[in-house]
Amino acid sequence: MIKRINGENMKKVRDILHEDYLRSLMFGLQDGIVSTTGVVVGISTGVSDKAIIVLAALVAVTVEASSMAAGQYSSEKAVHQLDKTGRHTDNLYIGALIMFFAYLIGGSFSIVPILAFDQPIARILAIVSAFVGLFIIGYIKGYLVEHRPLRSAIELFIIGSITTVIGIIVGYLLKV
């Protein structure tokens, strides 16, 4: 019964979710997790002061979410202007808002452990939280688009791993 309800709910989501909004949602969530985790892990590897780590993470996620929303708006506007067929019917403002909030939500996966715990456990939990978030979001995306959910989950997990390792290396090399 639960599987059937979930399947029906996902079908409803697929039916009402505009493809351009799905792109904004997925891009915002994924980039919010990956970029913010890279920042949080990189900074917390190089600096031990919790206040600096939290400040840097909050500034980064807010600026990046705003930038991503602006980029979403302007890039989609260009697509709308180029589209002479009228195929693109999404609302530019809604797409930008979805990107903004998805990015903030994605960023929270690694920021919450930094706020709640002290180093070095906070850094480890931020990484774990980000990886779990990437895996779940990847799986849901695969399920929504009806294309190999497990592969989608593993793919996002690998992308996050690479970015996090880069953040750790840079933070370690530039330790202050």
Order of alpha helices (4+ residues) and beta strands (2+ residues): alpha-alpha-alpha-alpha-alpha-alpha
